[in-house]
Amino acid sequence: MFGRRKQPAAQIETLIAAGTRVEGDLIVTGGVQLEGYVHGNVTCDAGGTAALSIAPAGVVEGIVDVPRVVVHGEVRGDIRATEKVELGPTARVSGNVTYGAIEMAAGAVIRGRLYAAAGPGAVEADAPPAPSD
């Protein structure tokens, strides 16, 4: 619409299926579909081009630091995406979201703050902390 082309979705190379529980940090490459539960941080190597897609039943309890993130499930921790964050209508985020670009559907919930990247494609390593109550 209006001359903008939608970027193709990342090709899914890894599936973490429903009922699967990962305890510990997860370092991803390529496209990852999460339908299970991760208790730990989800990151990729510096300069990596990974993409993480969290299904409606998927949960991450930890920091997500991946260039492209699509959330339809739940993230209990901060999201840092140098490229883009997409939040679907069932997305639930309890943490700050730092992004290069963001797309948020009606119904998505963020319990935290939004921070735009400092420059094109650059995300601060440590986003300002959320104020304490």
N, C-alpha and C positions, 0 to 999 in steps of 0.2 A: 504494500500500500504506500502511496506517495513516493514511489521510486526507491524505497529502501528494500534491500534484499535481506531476507532472513538467512543467517548463517546456518549451514548444515549442522545437525546434531553430531556430537562426537561419536565415533564408532565405539561401541561397547566391546572391550576386549576381556574384561574380568567381571564376573558376577559373584556377589556375596549374597547368597540366597536367603530367603525368609527362613527363620529358625536357626540361622548361623550366628554365633556370638564370637566376636573377636575381642580378646582381652590384651591390650597393648597397642602401641603406635602402629600405624599402617602407612607405609610409603608406597604411593601409587605412581604408575606410569600409564599413559594412554587413557582410554575411557573405562570408567568403573561404574557399575550399577550396584547400588547398595539397597538390598531389600531386607537385610538382617540388622544386627546391632553391633556397633563398635564402641568399646569403652577405651578410649585413647585418642591421640591426635591423628589426624589424617593429613599427610603432607606429600609433596613430591620433591624430587631433587631440584636444586637451584637451577633456574633456567629451564625447567621441565615444562611440558605442554599438556599436562594431565587434565582430565575433566572428571568430575564426580557428580553422579546423578543419584539422589536419594529418593527412593520410592515412598509412597504414602505410609507404608508400615516400617520404613527404615528409620534408624535412630543413630546419631553420633553423639556421644557424651565426651566431648573434648574439643580442641581447636581444629578447625578445618582451614588449611592453608594450601589451596590448590588454585591454579589460574582461572578455571571455569567451574562453577558450581550451580547445579540445578537442585532445588529443594522442593519436594512434595511431602516429605516426612518431617522429622524433628531433628534440630541441632541444639544441644545443650552446651554451648560454648561459643566462642567468637568464630566468625567467618572472615577470612582474608583472601580475596580473589583479585589478582592483578588484572584480569580481563573482564569477566562478567559474572554476576550473580543473578539467577532467575529464581523467583519465589512463586510457586504455584499456589492455588487457592487453599490447599490443605497444609501449607508450610507453617511450621512453628519454630521460631528461633529465640532462644534465651541467651542472648549475648550480643556483642557489638558486631556490626557488619561493615567491613572496609572493602570497597569495590572500585573497579575501573569503570564499569557500567552496571546499571541495575534495572531489572524488570520485575515488577511486583504485581501479582494478580489480586483482585478483590478477595478478601477472606484470609489472606496471609497475615500472620502475626509476628511481630518482632518485639521482644522485650529486651531492649538495649538501644544503642545509638547507631546511626548510619554515618559513615565517614567516607567521603569521596577520596579517591587516590590523590596524592600530592601532585602528580603530573601524569601525562599520558603513559599508562602502563606501569606506573610506580605506586607501590603501596608501602606505607611506613611499616617497618618491622614491628614496632610496638605502638599500636593505636592508643590514644589517650584512654585511661581507665574510666569506666562508668562511675558516676558519682555514687557514694554510699548513702544509704537512706538514713 
